[in-house]
Amino acid sequence: LYYSRGRGAPFQKDPDNVGQLLTCGNEPVYLLGNVRDVMKQLHYESKWEHVLVGISSRTDEPSWARELLTKFELHVEDEKSEA
């Protein structure tokens, strides 16, 4: 989020890429690496049902991080747009 140059919340869904969100300045925000796959496994696989998960964010804008966590969806597949 520190790359967003102060243009963060409110975040919205990207109509062209279901795997990412957009800042209020229309900059893309996406989950890094295989974070979505790991979160899917933790959420949907019964072997993890008794595991407590902690989330840490190193950001100057914790409210932005909390908003993003509520808006990213696990069930979508990343569809990176071809540029």
N, C-alpha and C positions, 0 to 999 in steps of 0.2 A: 504494500500500500504506500510505501514511502516514495514509489515512483509516480504516484498519481498527481504530484504537484498541487496538493491541496484540493483536488476535485474528486471527492469520494462520494459520500452519501448524499442523497438516497441512491441506492443501487437498483437497477432494473434488469429484467431478463433481456438477453440479446436476441432479437428476432431472427438473426442470421446464423446463430450458433448456440444450440441448446446446452452446450457444456460450459458456457461462461456467462458472466453478468457484465453489465456496463456501469461505469461511474456516472455521476451527473454530468461529467465532461465527455461522455461517450467513449471512455477508454476501457479496453477489455480487462476483466479480472477473471482469473481461472484458477482451478486447483492444480497444484504442481504434481508432477510425476504420477504415481499410482495412488494418490490419496483417496480418490473416489472409490477405487476398487477395494482398498483396505476398509474404508468406512462401510461399504456395501456388505463386506464379509462380516464385520462386527455387528451390523444391524440385522442381517437376514439369516445368518447361519446359527443354528441352535447351540453349537458347541461353545459359542461366545456369550450365551445369554446371561451368565452370572458375572461377567467381567465388567468392571467399572472402567470407563474411559475418561482420561483427563485431556483437555485441550489447552495448549499453550500458544500464545501469540506474542511475538515481540514487535509491538507496534506503538506508535505515538497516538493512535486513534483506536482504542479498545472498543468504542461503541460501533465503529465501522466493522471491525472484525466480528462482533456479535451479530450485527445485521447480516453480514455475508454468510455466517454459519446458518442462519435461519432461512436464507434464500437459495443456497445451493441445493440442488436436488440430487439424490443418490441414484434414482432409477433411470436417468437419462444417459445416453451414450455420448461421449465427446464427438462432436462433428466439427472438426476444425475446418474453417473455410479456406479454400484454396485462393491464395492471393496472387 
